[in-house]
Amino acid sequence: MPTRRRFLITAAAADACPGLPAKAAAPLTRWDGIALGAPASIHFAHPQADRLIRMALAEIARLEAVFSLHRPDSALAHLNATGRLEAPPFELLECLSLCGAVHAASGGAFDPTVQPLWSLHAESHSTGRTPTDPEIAAALSRVGWGGSMPMPAPSPSLAPAWR
């Protein structure tokens, strides 16, 4: 079944190879690993498949350095941890701007700051328990896009509640 991650990987690979001639008889080359924090695979039937896969993996690594919640050195993890980011990557600013637009268009139903609440539920359920009301209240006190809009480049900052 197609997933968002599979689409992103395919799109990154397709973007990396415009104008390259493909031959129908090329053998299938496959890569399996972890991308964006989840199992992933890339399949190419192309004479330059190995090079294209290396290019796709380099782009995935670059985007993970910006957006990963699983890598403590990513720009997003740093922004979440400190509430400030000097010289943020353009892709992160673009994403945060889009988050603000979707938040406004949805009347606040979409809230990109929900990570503390999501993390609480994930950690609690992984140990077979349900979060307590005080834990939920504490997580909710750290959620809320309102007042957390990034400042203009080059130094966006987030309200302390988001961290």
C-alpha positions as CSV (number, residue, x, y, z in Angstrom):
1,M,0.0,0.0,0.0
2,P,1.4,3.4,-0.9
3,T,2.5,5.5,2.1
4,R,3.6,9.1,2.4
5,R,7.1,8.0,3.1
6,R,7.2,5.8,0.0
7,F,5.9,8.7,-2.1
8,L,8.5,11.1,-0.7
9,I,11.3,8.7,-1.4
10,T,10.0,8.1,-4.9
11,A,9.5,11.8,-5.5
12,A,13.0,12.6,-4.3
13,A,14.5,9.9,-6.6
14,A,12.4,11.1,-9.6
15,D,13.5,14.7,-9.0
16,A,17.1,13.6,-8.9
17,C,17.1,12.1,-12.4
18,P,15.3,14.4,-14.9
19,G,16.4,13.8,-18.4
20,L,18.2,10.5,-17.8
21,P,17.4,8.0,-20.4
22,A,15.9,4.8,-19.0
23,K,16.2,1.4,-20.7
24,A,13.3,-1.1,-20.2
25,A,15.7,-4.0,-20.0
26,A,17.7,-2.7,-17.0
27,P,17.7,-5.0,-14.0
28,L,15.8,-4.1,-10.8
29,T,18.1,-2.5,-8.2
30,R,16.7,-2.4,-4.7
31,W,17.7,-0.6,-1.5
32,D,16.2,-1.4,1.9
33,G,16.8,0.5,5.1
34,I,15.4,3.2,7.4
35,A,14.3,6.6,6.0
36,L,12.5,9.3,8.0
37,G,12.4,7.0,11.0
38,A,10.6,4.1,9.3
39,P,11.4,1.1,7.2
40,A,11.8,2.1,3.6
41,S,12.8,0.7,0.2
42,I,13.8,2.1,-3.1
43,H,13.4,0.1,-6.4
44,F,14.9,1.2,-9.7
45,A,15.0,-0.5,-13.1
46,H,17.5,1.8,-14.6
47,P,21.1,1.5,-15.9
48,Q,22.2,4.1,-13.4
49,A,20.2,2.8,-10.5
50,D,23.1,2.7,-8.0
51,R,23.9,6.3,-8.6
52,L,20.3,7.4,-8.4
53,I,19.8,5.5,-5.2
54,R,22.9,7.2,-3.7
55,M,21.4,10.6,-4.8
56,A,18.1,9.7,-3.2
57,L,19.7,8.6,0.0
58,A,21.7,11.8,0.1
59,E,18.5,13.9,-0.2
60,I,16.8,11.8,2.4
61,A,19.7,12.4,4.8
62,R,19.6,16.1,4.1
63,L,15.9,16.3,4.8
64,E,16.3,14.2,7.9
65,A,18.9,16.7,9.2
66,V,16.1,19.3,8.9
67,F,12.9,17.5,9.9
68,S,13.7,14.4,11.9
69,L,12.2,14.1,15.4
70,H,14.4,10.9,15.8
71,R,17.7,12.8,15.4
72,P,18.6,15.1,18.3
73,D,20.9,17.1,15.9
74,S,18.1,17.9,13.4
75,A,17.0,21.5,13.0
76,L,13.4,20.7,14.1
77,A,14.6,18.8,17.2
78,H,16.8,21.8,18.1
79,L,13.9,24.2,17.6
80,N,11.7,22.0,19.8
81,A,14.3,21.7,22.5
82,T,15.5,25.3,22.7
83,G,12.6,27.3,21.2
84,R,15.0,29.1,18.9
85,L,16.9,28.4,15.8
86,E,19.6,30.5,14.3
87,A,19.9,30.5,10.5
88,P,17.1,27.9,10.0
89,P,16.9,25.9,6.7
90,F,14.6,27.3,4.2
91,E,12.6,24.1,4.1
92,L,11.8,24.4,7.8
93,L,10.6,28.0,7.4
94,E,8.5,27.0,4.5
95,C,7.0,24.1,6.4
96,L,6.3,26.2,9.5
97,S,4.6,28.8,7.3
98,L,2.4,26.2,5.7
99,C,1.6,24.8,9.2
100,G,0.5,28.3,10.2
101,A,-1.7,28.6,7.1
102,V,-3.3,25.2,7.6
103,H,-3.8,26.0,11.3
104,A,-5.6,29.2,10.4
105,A,-7.7,27.6,7.6
106,S,-8.8,24.7,9.9
107,G,-9.8,27.1,12.7
108,G,-7.1,25.6,14.9
109,A,-8.1,22.0,14.4
110,F,-4.6,21.3,12.8
111,D,-2.0,22.0,15.5
112,P,1.6,21.2,14.6
113,T,2.6,21.6,18.3
114,V,0.9,18.4,19.4
115,Q,4.2,16.5,19.8
116,P,4.3,16.7,23.6
117,L,0.8,15.1,23.8
118,W,1.6,12.5,21.1
119,S,4.8,11.6,22.8
120,L,3.1,11.2,26.2
121,H,0.5,8.8,24.7
122,A,3.2,6.9,22.7
123,E,5.4,6.4,25.8
124,S,2.5,5.5,28.1
125,H,1.0,3.0,25.7
126,S,4.4,1.4,25.0
127,T,4.6,0.5,28.7
128,G,1.0,-0.8,28.7
129,R,-0.6,2.1,30.6
130,T,-2.9,5.0,30.0
131,P,-1.6,8.5,30.7
132,T,-2.9,10.1,33.9
133,D,-5.0,13.2,33.9
134,P,-2.2,15.3,35.4
135,E,0.2,14.0,32.8
136,I,-2.2,14.9,30.0
137,A,-2.8,18.4,31.5
138,A,1.0,18.9,31.7
139,A,1.4,17.9,28.0
140,L,-1.5,20.1,27.0
141,S,0.1,23.0,28.7
142,R,3.0,22.7,26.2
143,V,0.6,22.5,23.1
144,G,-0.8,25.4,21.2
145,W,0.2,27.0,17.9
146,G,-1.3,30.3,18.9
147,G,1.5,32.6,20.1
148,S,4.1,30.1,18.8
149,M,4.4,31.4,15.3
150,P,8.0,31.6,14.2
151,M,9.6,35.1,14.0
152,P,10.9,36.2,10.6
153,A,14.1,34.7,9.3
154,P,16.9,34.3,10.1
155,S,16.1,33.5,13.7
156,P,12.6,32.0,14.3
157,S,11.7,31.4,17.9
158,L,8.8,29.6,19.5
159,A,6.9,30.4,22.7
160,P,8.2,28.4,25.7
161,A,5.0,26.5,25.9
162,W,5.8,24.7,22.7
163,R,9.0,23.3,24.0
